[in-house]
Amino acid sequence: MDAGSEATDTIVAAASAPGVGALAVVRISGMAAGTIAGRVLCGELPAVRRATRMMLRDSGGETLDDAVVIRYEAPHSYTGENLVEFVCHGGWVTPARLVVALVEAGARPALPGEFTRRAVLNGKLDLLQAEAVNDLIRANSTAGARLALGQLDGGLSRRISILRDQIIELEALMVYEIDFPEEDDGPIDNARIENATQDLISALDRLVATTPVGELMRQGALVTIIGAPNVGKSSLFNALLGRNRALVTEFPGTTRDALDAVLDVSPIPLRLVDTAGLRDTTDLVEALGVAVSRDYLMRAQVVLACGDSTERMANALEAARAASGVVIPVLTKSDLNDANQAGQSASGQ
């Protein structure tokens, strides 16, 4: 396949994730989108931008599904090309059969990201907005989704455009000063060039300063839970999540590998990591888990140092000294201690 044919092919792909669900979306894009779509429709092509319920069939005439079809004409579509969307029943089978039928009708399976690539080539999105599409569909928190939506709306692109204008203006001032130093209107005031330069540097600094915040919004602040084996790290992990994500037993060393999950809180999501207990061990698998725990400890923005006794708390805090993030001591199993004390009081009576 050469580059020319790749750009002019009509492509097809499922736009929704595979799996069980009420509905799925399959779309085709390209010059022949309408013609190819017509080969699987039981009836005439629907009017442009009008959702129409239609029966679908394969090349052998067998019914594929009862779907809603929406047709877009270039350039008024996501890709800027002729585009047809099929909203069919979900699940694994029906969308896959529809894709096969459209390929048999003349479409080519799309390459990963090819619909968005065509949107960029056709001027519907710029590269920053295309990156935002990827960030939005992969967002695992509200903050990450909001950040991606702002970029998709062109917020970052507009800031870059303003910077570009500032650079061009500064360049023009400097070129004029160098090439025409003795014109009738006199030389450019050095203060004007210096001010323009400082304004540009300040704008760049402000933009660069947003990078760490953006990463936190997208990835979440890394919160690592550390401590000796069987001090209640996994119980704390589950309690913070509000569900049983980690296995909890009374036996030390139950957690052999790091478990992570995102806690969607405002303003910055938290990426919680439950780690293997820190101790010296001859067990190869457990030792590998401890090594992973220490790696997460070094990278954490926040460390929850857990201990169920004074000695274990001191050991956890000593281990946490290797971290560059904020360290928060957490006394664990206090509920069990309260229960034990209550039981002893009752038996004493």
ZIJO-V424931 format. One record per residue. N is the residue number from 1. PHI is phi as a letter, one per 40 degrees, with the letter a starting at -180 (NA if undefined). OMEGA is omega in whole degrees, 0 to 359 (* if undefined). NEAR is the number of other C-alpha atoms within 10 Angstrom. Layout:
N,PHI,OMEGA,NEAR / N,PHI,OMEGA,NEAR
This chain:
1,NA,179,5 / 2,c,185,6 / 3,c,181,7 / 4,c,180,8 / 5,c,179,9 / 6,c,182,14 / 7,c,183,14 / 8,b,177,13 / 9,c,168,18 / 10,c,188,24 / 11,b,181,25 / 12,b,175,28 / 13,a,171,25 / 14,c,179,20 / 15,c,179,16 / 16,b,182,15 / 17,c,178,12 / 18,c,179,14 / 19,h,183,12 / 20,c,179,12 / 21,a,183,12 / 22,c,185,9 / 23,b,173,14 / 24,b,180,22 / 25,b,174,19 / 26,b,182,20 / 27,b,176,24 / 28,b,183,31 / 29,a,179,33 / 30,i,184,24 / 31,d,185,17 / 32,c,184,19 / 33,d,181,26 / 34,c,180,20 / 35,c,182,12 / 36,c,178,22 / 37,d,181,26 / 38,c,181,17 / 39,c,178,20 / 40,b,182,24 / 41,c,172,19 / 42,c,183,15 / 43,h,182,11 / 44,c,175,10 / 45,d,179,18 / 46,c,176,20 / 47,c,181,12 / 48,c,176,12 / 49,f,176,14 / 50,b,179,12 / 51,c,186,16 / 52,b,178,17 / 53,c,184,15 / 54,a,173,20 / 55,c,179,17 / 56,b,180,25 / 57,a,177,20 / 58,c,184,20 / 59,c,179,13 / 60,c,179,8 / 61,g,180,10 / 62,c,181,10 / 63,c,178,14 / 64,c,184,19 / 65,a,172,18 / 66,b,192,16 / 67,b,172,21 / 68,b,184,19 / 69,b,178,26 / 70,b,183,20 / 71,b,177,23 / 72,b,177,22 / 73,b,177,18 / 74,d,3,14 / 75,c,188,14 / 76,c,177,13 / 77,a,181,17 / 78,d,183,19 / 79,c,186,23 / 80,g,180,22 / 81,b,167,24 / 82,c,185,21 / 83,a,176,27 / 84,b,177,26 / 85,b,175,22 / 86,b,174,26 / 87,c,185,24 / 88,b,176,24 / 89,c,184,19 / 90,c,184,19 / 91,h,182,16 / 92,c,194,14 / 93,c,188,13 / 94,c,178,16 / 95,c,180,27 / 96,c,178,15 / 97,c,180,15 / 98,c,178,24 / 99,c,179,20 / 100,c,181,18 / 101,c,180,22 / 102,c,174,27 / 103,c,177,18 / 104,c,180,15 / 105,c,175,17 / 106,h,179,18 / 107,c,176,23 / 108,b,176,19 / 109,d,183,18 / 110,c,172,17 / 111,c,179,12 / 112,d,178,9 / 113,g,187,11 / 114,c,177,18 / 115,c,179,22 / 116,c,177,21 / 117,d,178,19 / 118,c,176,19 / 119,c,178,19 / 120,c,181,19 / 121,c,181,14 / 122,c,174,15 / 123,g,178,13 / 124,c,178,18 / 125,b,168,23 / 126,c,185,18 / 127,c,179,16 / 128,c,178,17 / 129,c,177,23 / 130,c,175,19 / 131,c,180,15 / 132,c,176,23 / 133,d,179,20 / 134,c,180,14 / 135,c,183,19 / 136,c,183,22 / 137,c,178,11 / 138,b,182,13 / 139,c,178,18 / 140,b,178,19 / 141,a,178,21 / 142,c,180,18 / 143,c,179,22 / 144,c,179,24 / 145,c,179,20 / 146,c,179,15 / 147,c,180,18 / 148,c,179,27 / 149,c,178,17 / 150,c,178,15 / 151,c,178,21 / 152,c,179,23 / 153,c,177,13 / 154,g,182,17 / 155,d,180,15 / 156,c,179,16 / 157,c,179,17 / 158,c,178,12 / 159,c,178,13 / 160,c,179,16 / 161,c,177,11 / 162,c,177,14 / 163,c,179,18 / 164,c,179,13 / 165,c,179,12 / 166,c,180,17 / 167,c,180,15 / 168,c,179,12 / 169,c,179,15 / 170,c,178,19 / 171,c,181,15 / 172,c,179,12 / 173,c,183,18 / 174,c,179,15 / 175,c,179,12 / 176,c,181,14 / 177,c,182,18 / 178,c,187,12 / 179,c,184,9 / 180,b,185,14 / 181,c,187,13 / 182,b,178,11 / 183,c,184,11 / 184,d,181,7 / 185,c,174,8 / 186,g,179,10 / 187,c,176,14 / 188,c,178,17 / 189,c,180,10 / 190,d,180,12 / 191,c,179,9 / 192,c,178,12 / 193,c,180,17 / 194,c,180,12 / 195,c,179,12 / 196,c,178,18 / 197,c,181,17 / 198,c,177,12 / 199,c,179,14 / 200,c,180,19 / 201,c,180,13 / 202,c,179,12 / 203,c,177,17 / 204,c,179,14 / 205,c,180,11 / 206,c,180,11 / 207,c,180,14 / 208,c,181,11 / 209,c,180,11 / 210,c,185,10 / 211,c,179,11 / 212,c,179,10 / 213,c,179,14 / 214,c,178,16 / 215,c,177,12 / 216,c,179,19 / 217,c,183,25 / 218,c,187,24 / 219,c,186,19 / 220,g,176,25 / 221,c,183,20 / 222,c,180,22 / 223,b,184,24 / 224,b,179,30 / 225,c,182,29 / 226,b,178,31 / 227,i,179,29 / 228,c,176,23 / 229,d,172,20 / 230,g,175,20 / 231,c,178,22 / 232,h,181,24 / 233,c,182,30 / 234,c,176,27 / 235,c,177,21 / 236,c,178,19 / 237,d,179,23 / 238,c,181,19 / 239,c,179,12 / 240,c,179,12 / 241,c,184,15 / 242,g,178,10 / 243,a,181,10 / 244,c,179,13 / 245,c,182,16 / 246,b,177,18 / 247,c,181,10 / 248,b,175,16 / 249,b,179,13 / 250,c,185,9 / 251,c,178,9 / 252,c,176,14 / 253,g,180,19 / 254,c,178,17 / 255,c,181,23 / 256,b,182,17 / 257,b,180,20 / 258,c,174,18 / 259,b,179,16 / 260,b,179,17 / 261,a,182,16 / 262,c,175,18 / 263,b,186,18 / 264,c,179,17 / 265,b,181,12 / 266,b,4,11 / 267,c,182,10 / 268,b,178,20 / 269,c,180,22 / 270,b,175,22 / 271,b,183,20 / 272,c,178,26 / 273,b,174,25 / 274,c,187,27 / 275,b,175,29 / 276,c,181,31 / 277,c,181,29 / 278,c,175,21 / 279,a,173,13 / 280,c,183,9 / 281,a,176,12 / 282,c,178,8 / 283,c,186,9 / 284,c,182,9 / 285,c,180,11 / 286,c,179,21 / 287,c,176,19 / 288,c,177,14 / 289,c,178,21 / 290,c,178,24 / 291,c,177,15 / 292,c,179,16 / 293,c,181,24 / 294,c,177,21 / 295,c,177,13 / 296,c,178,22 / 297,c,183,28 / 298,c,185,16 / 299,c,188,16 / 300,c,169,23 / 301,c,178,20 / 302,b,178,21 / 303,b,172,28 / 304,c,182,26 / 305,c,189,27 / 306,b,174,26 / 307,a,179,26 / 308,b,176,18 / 309,a,180,14 / 310,c,181,10 / 311,c,182,9 / 312,c,176,18 / 313,c,179,21 / 314,c,179,16 / 315,c,180,17 / 316,c,180,23 / 317,c,177,21 / 318,c,178,11 / 319,c,183,17 / 320,c,179,23 / 321,c,179,14 / 322,c,183,12 / 323,c,176,18 / 324,c,182,14 / 325,c,179,18 / 326,c,180,13 / 327,b,180,18 / 328,b,177,14 / 329,c,181,16 / 330,b,176,20 / 331,c,185,17 / 332,b,176,19 / 333,g,178,18 / 334,c,178,11 / 335,c,178,9 / 336,c,178,10 / 337,c,178,12 / 338,c,180,11 / 339,c,180,12 / 340,c,179,12 / 341,c,178,12 / 342,c,180,12 / 343,c,179,11 / 344,c,178,11 / 345,c,181,10 / 346,c,181,9 / 347,c,179,8 / 348,c,178,7 / 349,c,*,5
